[in-house]
Amino acid sequence: MRDSHSGIEAPVIPGAARPGLCTDCGVSRMGDGKACGTACQFIRPDYPALESRVHGREADPGQGEEAFFGVTQRMLRARLDPPAAGAQWSGLTTALAAELLRAGVVEAVLATAPDPQDRWKPMPVIVTDPAAMAQCRGMRMGFGPLLGLLEPAAAAGYRRIALVGIPCQVYALRALEAQLGFDSITVIGTPCSDNTTTANFHHFLSLLDARPETISYLEFRTDFRVELRFDDGRAPRLVPFLSLPISDLPADFFPMTCKTCVDYTNRLADITVGYMGGDGDQWLILRNARGAAALELLGDRVVSRPLVDKGRRGGAVKGFMANTERAAGGMPLRRMPDWLRPVVSFLQPRIGPRGIEFARARVEMKAIETILHLRRAHPARLKNMVPGHVWRVAARYGLVAQESEVRQGDNERRD
């Protein structure tokens, strides 16, 4: 636990993750472990009901981009100017949380900082000093039981809180929100894709560089390259996606929970801050008035530019689908010939999907991945786990729910 006078605390969270489809969001570690049955995204999610409660309405697949990204008041391509030192992108996420504290909108922020012993390991923290949010900048890899801090936060007397979390954490929070007793909860959500254990991530880093302990930054960029930065004085390095050693990773490198995620864009956050649709900037989805008000606090520190929407995603998504089917639950089985990699790596950022089209592609890929993996590994779970918005996105590629794969009463939601 850190000194509370520093404005950031890391209370000890008891318990452990549950076996099976569990991302250790922290609910199972709370006093009422049975809450998992109603809060877990992987049991019987009801996005329309929670969207209506949080945003005032459910997503309309015929309105703008809501079929892909959920309830949207406004989308922005933006960055913080000047960018925050040590930020993964420009620092918008932590800046939003800091301003909520500074303005007195919230008394505490539940967020994730690096473990003192391992910069890549997530450590859930309670932040009360706006300046201390700087310690939460950057990416973590691994499961962090963030919601396990809800009870310590309430016990400390905080009534107005914010939470910076990934979709599976946010879904559980929203499912329990009404019974938690806080006066208000503001949610800053980040999109999520494939997580893994911190130990697995260290193995991945060892395949990328001869001195993995010196890698201080890793980001999957929208130009189809991974950026690596180092703390030993070396210049940053860009690695094309096609050159990543994905085929060298074990079949279970990505857990089944992440292969079957049904909410890539954090549909239940008040504001989603990511990168997919940003084309080099950050991508903001304002979902309701609470999210818009949080962004207003940053004033002219936020610089926006027009959204980019270029390229065609169909070929890339179909290729992903074919590769996922061939892999049969593991990592890709076929490698691209070495002579072809530079050619495709050159073409991808020039003719591949960019901006919002890139974001649509990633959402479709996750929908396809979810359905294929559940059909293979947990077919009985399909009817309860996969909500209508996932089926609608996947339908373009021929993945249509069979009668046995749709829960009773949901037939109209997949049309």
Wavefront OBJ file of the C-alpha trace (Angstrom):
o trace
v 0.000 0.000 0.000
v 1.325 3.432 -0.884
v 1.376 6.380 1.468
v -2.035 8.033 1.354
v -0.313 11.437 1.573
v 1.015 10.891 -1.964
v -2.547 10.969 -3.296
v -2.434 7.382 -4.546
v -3.111 4.198 -2.625
v -2.973 0.514 -3.542
v -5.068 -1.320 -0.944
v -4.485 -5.036 -0.706
v -7.228 -6.837 -2.634
v -7.960 -10.274 -1.146
v -8.885 -13.449 -2.969
v -8.028 -14.697 -6.425
v -9.446 -14.996 -9.913
v -12.037 -17.661 -10.513
v -11.320 -20.529 -12.895
v -12.848 -20.612 -16.365
v -14.048 -17.552 -18.266
v -12.888 -14.900 -15.820
v -10.831 -11.760 -16.429
v -10.511 -11.112 -12.687
v -12.336 -7.778 -12.851
v -12.412 -7.852 -9.053
v -16.061 -8.655 -8.355
v -15.253 -12.194 -7.189
v -12.910 -10.679 -4.591
v -15.599 -8.472 -3.065
v -17.594 -9.372 0.029
v -20.466 -10.805 -2.009
v -18.699 -13.121 -4.425
v -22.079 -14.291 -5.698
v -22.425 -10.966 -7.505
v -20.468 -12.517 -10.368
v -23.615 -14.359 -11.392
v -25.383 -11.139 -12.310
v -22.418 -8.885 -13.118
v -20.194 -11.014 -15.339
v -19.969 -10.112 -19.012
v -19.346 -13.776 -19.826
v -22.529 -15.219 -18.314
v -25.589 -13.465 -19.714
v -24.839 -9.894 -20.754
v -27.728 -7.532 -21.438
v -26.298 -4.536 -23.244
v -29.607 -2.994 -24.364
v -30.849 -2.772 -20.770
v -27.613 -1.334 -19.399
v -27.205 1.078 -22.319
v -30.701 2.379 -21.644
v -29.901 2.843 -17.969
v -26.514 4.518 -18.536
v -27.095 6.494 -21.752
v -30.863 6.903 -21.775
v -31.317 4.645 -24.801
v -29.858 1.547 -26.402
v -27.632 1.638 -29.467
v -29.438 2.103 -32.774
v -27.749 0.023 -35.510
v -29.342 2.246 -38.148
v -27.909 5.454 -36.710
v -24.434 6.568 -37.771
v -21.744 4.192 -36.558
v -23.662 2.797 -33.585
v -23.848 -0.686 -35.087
v -20.080 -0.871 -34.628
v -19.279 1.340 -31.665
v -22.398 1.598 -29.485
v -24.348 4.663 -28.328
v -22.589 7.720 -29.736
v -23.292 11.363 -29.040
v -20.190 12.514 -30.905
v -16.892 11.083 -32.169
v -13.637 13.001 -32.247
v -10.108 12.562 -33.491
v -8.126 14.449 -30.868
v -4.915 14.833 -28.900
v -3.731 16.619 -25.805
v -1.528 19.629 -26.583
v 1.102 19.617 -25.285
v 1.189 15.840 -24.876
v 1.803 14.501 -21.380
v 5.245 13.088 -20.666
v 5.223 9.326 -20.386
v 1.779 8.925 -21.925
v 0.947 6.021 -24.207
v -0.508 8.439 -26.766
v -0.993 12.059 -25.742
v -2.324 11.555 -22.214
v -6.021 12.282 -22.665
v -7.242 9.436 -20.472
v -5.297 10.383 -17.366
v -5.853 14.097 -18.033
v -9.624 13.567 -18.012
v -9.430 11.778 -14.659
v -7.123 14.420 -13.208
v -9.480 17.231 -14.223
v -12.453 15.453 -12.687
v -10.529 15.436 -9.401
v -9.293 18.991 -9.784
v -12.794 20.303 -10.493
v -14.266 18.426 -7.538
v -16.606 16.413 -9.741
v -15.193 13.277 -8.105
v -13.331 12.631 -4.859
v -11.370 9.594 -6.000
v -10.432 7.766 -9.184
v -10.070 3.999 -9.437
v -7.346 3.376 -11.993
v -4.378 1.160 -12.811
v -0.720 1.933 -12.170
v 2.402 -0.163 -12.783
v 3.471 -2.534 -10.053
v 6.633 -1.211 -8.356
v 8.392 -4.498 -9.123
v 7.277 -4.832 -12.754
v 6.426 -1.939 -15.060
v 4.122 -4.119 -17.190
v 2.095 -5.627 -14.327
v -1.204 -3.854 -13.508
v -1.737 -2.605 -9.970
v -5.211 -1.219 -9.108
v -4.987 2.064 -7.207
v -7.201 4.734 -5.669
v -6.082 8.212 -6.742
v -7.145 11.367 -4.882
v -4.485 13.846 -6.035
v -4.804 15.067 -9.651
v -1.010 15.142 -10.047
v -0.812 11.475 -9.036
v -2.759 10.433 -12.147
v 0.554 10.807 -14.003
v 1.647 7.571 -12.328
v -1.138 5.744 -14.185
v 0.041 6.664 -17.688
v 1.037 3.933 -20.110
v -0.020 0.407 -20.936
v -0.209 -2.527 -18.545
v -0.572 -6.154 -19.592
v -2.268 -8.689 -17.366
v -5.436 -8.971 -15.303
v -5.978 -6.311 -12.641
v -8.897 -6.763 -10.182
v -9.832 -3.078 -10.335
v -13.382 -3.493 -9.015
v -11.939 -4.980 -5.852
v -11.258 -1.343 -4.891
v -14.950 -0.408 -4.795
v -15.352 -1.563 -1.208
v -12.161 0.153 0.069
v -13.218 3.359 -1.718
v -16.649 3.257 -0.089
v -15.111 2.455 3.312
v -12.847 5.513 2.950
v -15.967 7.664 2.627
v -15.743 8.557 -1.048
v -19.196 9.178 -2.513
v -18.358 10.523 -5.970
v -15.861 8.423 -7.860
v -14.521 7.912 -11.355
v -13.187 4.701 -12.835
v -10.768 4.198 -15.707
v -11.334 0.686 -16.965
v -11.544 -1.830 -19.777
v -14.879 -3.236 -21.063
v -15.204 -6.351 -18.891
v -14.558 -4.251 -15.785
v -16.998 -1.571 -16.885
v -19.782 -4.039 -17.713
v -19.586 -5.547 -14.213
v -19.503 -2.087 -12.642
v -22.617 -0.996 -14.528
v -24.454 -4.200 -13.643
v -23.815 -3.546 -9.939
v -23.857 0.257 -9.967
v -27.351 0.734 -8.550
v -26.580 -1.295 -5.442
v -23.082 0.050 -4.718
v -24.311 3.145 -2.884
v -22.122 5.811 -4.510
v -23.705 9.159 -5.312
v -22.147 9.188 -8.775
v -19.724 7.179 -10.881
v -18.062 8.642 -13.980
v -16.549 6.042 -16.288
v -13.642 6.731 -18.618
v -13.384 3.597 -20.739
v -10.563 2.368 -22.925
v -11.118 -0.134 -25.746
v -9.675 -3.573 -25.232
v -8.577 -6.415 -27.453
v -6.344 -9.292 -26.498
v -4.931 -9.387 -22.996
v -2.610 -12.014 -21.584
v -0.777 -12.719 -18.359
v 2.128 -10.483 -17.437
v 4.449 -13.506 -17.622
v 3.260 -14.307 -21.150
v 3.801 -10.704 -22.165
v 7.389 -10.820 -20.954
v 7.890 -13.868 -23.185
v 6.483 -11.905 -26.128
v 8.894 -9.056 -25.421
v 11.783 -11.534 -25.384
v 10.888 -12.532 -28.946
v 10.902 -8.902 -30.076
v 14.265 -7.789 -28.753
v 17.516 -9.216 -27.402
v 17.211 -6.916 -24.379
v 13.506 -7.089 -23.500
v 14.070 -5.607 -20.045
v 14.924 -2.287 -21.712
v 11.602 -1.980 -23.587
v 9.716 0.845 -21.924
v 6.870 1.326 -24.413
v 4.956 -0.864 -26.851
v 2.027 0.227 -28.990
v 0.082 -1.345 -31.851
v -0.361 1.584 -34.228
v -2.980 2.197 -36.898
v -0.303 2.203 -39.612
v 0.047 -1.584 -39.157
v 3.259 -1.325 -37.190
v 4.259 -1.807 -33.565
v 6.336 0.932 -31.992
v 8.953 -0.002 -29.412
v 10.783 2.478 -27.216
v 13.729 1.746 -24.957
v 15.206 3.181 -21.782
v 18.812 2.307 -22.660
v 19.311 5.154 -25.111
v 18.388 3.305 -28.286
v 16.185 4.997 -30.869
v 12.548 3.865 -31.150
v 11.931 0.915 -33.456
v 8.970 0.120 -35.707
v 8.026 -3.504 -36.382
v 5.480 -4.283 -39.129
v 2.550 -6.375 -37.900
v 3.480 -9.078 -40.389
v 6.935 -9.394 -38.836
v 5.656 -10.035 -35.319
v 6.453 -13.499 -33.928
v 2.796 -14.381 -33.364
v 3.211 -17.909 -34.739
v 5.930 -18.563 -32.180
v 3.616 -17.976 -29.232
v 1.870 -20.859 -27.412
v -1.717 -21.656 -28.403
v -3.046 -20.432 -25.059
v -1.102 -17.167 -25.100
v -4.394 -15.248 -25.331
v -6.974 -16.518 -22.813
v -10.387 -17.646 -24.002
v -11.983 -14.657 -22.277
v -10.171 -12.269 -24.600
v -10.814 -14.402 -27.672
v -14.534 -14.202 -26.888
v -14.918 -10.551 -25.854
v -18.246 -9.068 -26.940
v -17.449 -5.410 -26.243
v -14.323 -4.064 -27.899
v -15.225 -0.356 -27.684
v -16.395 -0.096 -24.062
v -20.033 0.581 -24.878
v -21.041 1.338 -21.278
v -18.425 4.003 -20.561
v -19.458 7.651 -20.401
v -16.543 8.455 -22.684
v -14.339 6.004 -24.569
v -10.737 7.024 -25.241
v -8.758 4.824 -27.611
v -6.680 4.892 -30.748
v -8.335 2.707 -33.408
v -10.241 5.450 -35.210
v -7.674 8.157 -34.476
v -5.270 7.558 -37.369
v -2.289 8.649 -35.290
v -4.254 10.731 -32.798
v -6.566 9.541 -30.045
v -10.136 8.515 -30.770
v -12.895 9.740 -28.479
v -16.481 8.524 -28.339
v -18.692 10.789 -26.262
v -21.622 8.616 -25.228
v -23.675 10.829 -22.947
v -23.794 14.234 -21.243
v -21.575 13.060 -18.388
v -18.829 12.078 -20.830
v -19.166 15.337 -22.764
v -18.939 17.355 -19.539
v -15.741 15.547 -18.568
v -14.132 16.445 -21.889
v -15.218 20.092 -21.505
v -13.047 20.332 -18.407
v -9.919 20.069 -20.577
v -10.878 23.160 -22.587
v -8.467 24.198 -25.333
v -5.855 21.672 -24.200
v -7.675 19.258 -26.548
v -6.881 19.732 -30.232
v -9.181 17.977 -32.680
v -8.916 17.206 -36.374
v -11.378 15.743 -38.903
v -11.934 12.003 -38.691
v -10.239 9.886 -41.348
v -12.198 7.199 -43.210
v -10.090 5.578 -45.932
v -9.408 2.200 -47.525
v -11.463 -0.965 -47.579
v -11.601 -3.400 -44.720
v -13.327 -6.360 -46.401
v -10.216 -8.178 -47.605
v -8.385 -7.814 -44.318
v -11.373 -9.014 -42.291
v -11.998 -12.005 -44.563
v -8.319 -12.941 -44.334
v -8.499 -12.719 -40.553
v -11.579 -14.922 -40.512
v -9.938 -17.592 -42.695
v -6.805 -17.559 -40.548
v -8.827 -17.870 -37.346
v -10.723 -20.847 -38.753
v -7.475 -22.566 -39.799
v -5.854 -21.958 -36.417
v -8.576 -24.001 -34.672
v -8.258 -22.064 -31.445
v -4.496 -21.628 -31.467
v -2.144 -19.156 -33.067
v -1.950 -18.683 -36.863
v -0.688 -21.830 -38.561
v 0.605 -20.361 -41.786
v 3.383 -17.865 -42.146
v 3.641 -15.427 -45.009
v 6.707 -16.118 -47.198
v 9.632 -13.917 -46.165
v 9.948 -12.405 -49.627
v 6.334 -11.217 -49.553
v 6.368 -9.614 -46.098
v 8.123 -6.361 -47.112
v 5.741 -5.926 -50.045
v 2.590 -6.352 -47.956
v 4.052 -4.302 -45.100
v 4.632 -1.483 -47.593
v 1.115 -1.691 -49.016
v -0.862 -2.097 -45.776
v -0.575 1.467 -44.450
v -1.162 2.871 -47.940
v -4.181 0.931 -49.174
v -5.415 -0.792 -46.007
v -8.247 0.526 -43.824
v -7.487 3.732 -41.944
v -9.264 5.816 -39.354
v -12.874 4.845 -38.788
v -12.593 2.086 -41.408
v -9.719 0.593 -39.392
v -11.899 0.734 -36.265
v -14.786 -0.970 -38.087
v -12.388 -3.694 -39.217
v -11.169 -4.382 -35.683
v -14.723 -4.535 -34.311
v -15.706 -7.003 -37.047
v -12.627 -9.107 -36.387
v -13.447 -9.343 -32.693
v -17.055 -10.308 -33.438
v -15.911 -13.035 -35.835
v -13.292 -14.291 -33.397
v -15.817 -14.470 -30.568
v -18.330 -16.531 -32.530
v -15.767 -18.921 -34.040
v -14.036 -19.620 -30.731
v -17.283 -20.149 -28.840
v -18.624 -22.466 -31.532
v -15.458 -24.517 -31.247
v -14.816 -24.494 -27.502
v -18.090 -23.572 -25.743
v -21.015 -23.998 -28.160
v -23.574 -24.156 -25.351
v -22.556 -20.667 -24.233
v -23.304 -18.962 -27.548
v -26.974 -18.302 -26.892
v -26.296 -16.569 -23.576
v -22.920 -14.948 -24.164
v -23.230 -13.334 -27.588
v -25.444 -10.232 -27.689
v -27.311 -9.019 -30.748
v -24.799 -6.303 -31.664
v -22.090 -8.929 -32.192
v -24.278 -11.072 -34.454
v -25.252 -8.034 -36.527
v -21.632 -7.083 -37.170
v -20.590 -10.633 -38.054
v -23.528 -11.245 -40.396
v -21.749 -9.416 -43.222
v -19.277 -12.311 -43.339
v -21.835 -15.099 -43.292
v -21.787 -15.769 -39.556
v -25.481 -15.934 -38.737
v -26.938 -17.220 -35.494
v -28.773 -20.526 -35.624
v -31.930 -20.927 -33.566
v -30.019 -22.861 -30.898
v -27.530 -19.984 -30.623
v -30.002 -17.228 -29.701
v -31.502 -16.884 -26.255
v -35.284 -16.800 -26.087
v -36.656 -13.331 -26.727
v -33.533 -12.118 -28.541
v -34.577 -13.051 -32.077
v -35.562 -9.487 -32.894
v -32.180 -8.172 -31.724
v -30.185 -10.080 -34.301
v -32.213 -8.846 -37.280
l 1 2 3 4 5 6 7 8 9 10 11 12 13 14 15 16 17 18 19 20 21 22 23 24 25 26 27 28 29 30 31 32 33 34 35 36 37 38 39 40 41 42 43 44 45 46 47 48 49 50 51 52 53 54 55 56 57 58 59 60 61 62 63 64 65 66 67 68 69 70 71 72 73 74 75 76 77 78 79 80 81 82 83 84 85 86 87 88 89 90 91 92 93 94 95 96 97 98 99 100 101 102 103 104 105 106 107 108 109 110 111 112 113 114 115 116 117 118 119 120 121 122 123 124 125 126 127 128 129 130 131 132 133 134 135 136 137 138 139 140 141 142 143 144 145 146 147 148 149 150 151 152 153 154 155 156 157 158 159 160 161 162 163 164 165 166 167 168 169 170 171 172 173 174 175 176 177 178 179 180 181 182 183 184 185 186 187 188 189 190 191 192 193 194 195 196 197 198 199 200 201 202 203 204 205 206 207 208 209 210 211 212 213 214 215 216 217 218 219 220 221 222 223 224 225 226 227 228 229 230 231 232 233 234 235 236 237 238 239 240 241 242 243 244 245 246 247 248 249 250 251 252 253 254 255 256 257 258 259 260 261 262 263 264 265 266 267 268 269 270 271 272 273 274 275 276 277 278 279 280 281 282 283 284 285 286 287 288 289 290 291 292 293 294 295 296 297 298 299 300 301 302 303 304 305 306 307 308 309 310 311 312 313 314 315 316 317 318 319 320 321 322 323 324 325 326 327 328 329 330 331 332 333 334 335 336 337 338 339 340 341 342 343 344 345 346 347 348 349 350 351 352 353 354 355 356 357 358 359 360 361 362 363 364 365 366 367 368 369 370 371 372 373 374 375 376 377 378 379 380 381 382 383 384 385 386 387 388 389 390 391 392 393 394 395 396 397 398 399 400 401 402 403 404 405 406 407 408 409 410 411 412 413 414 415
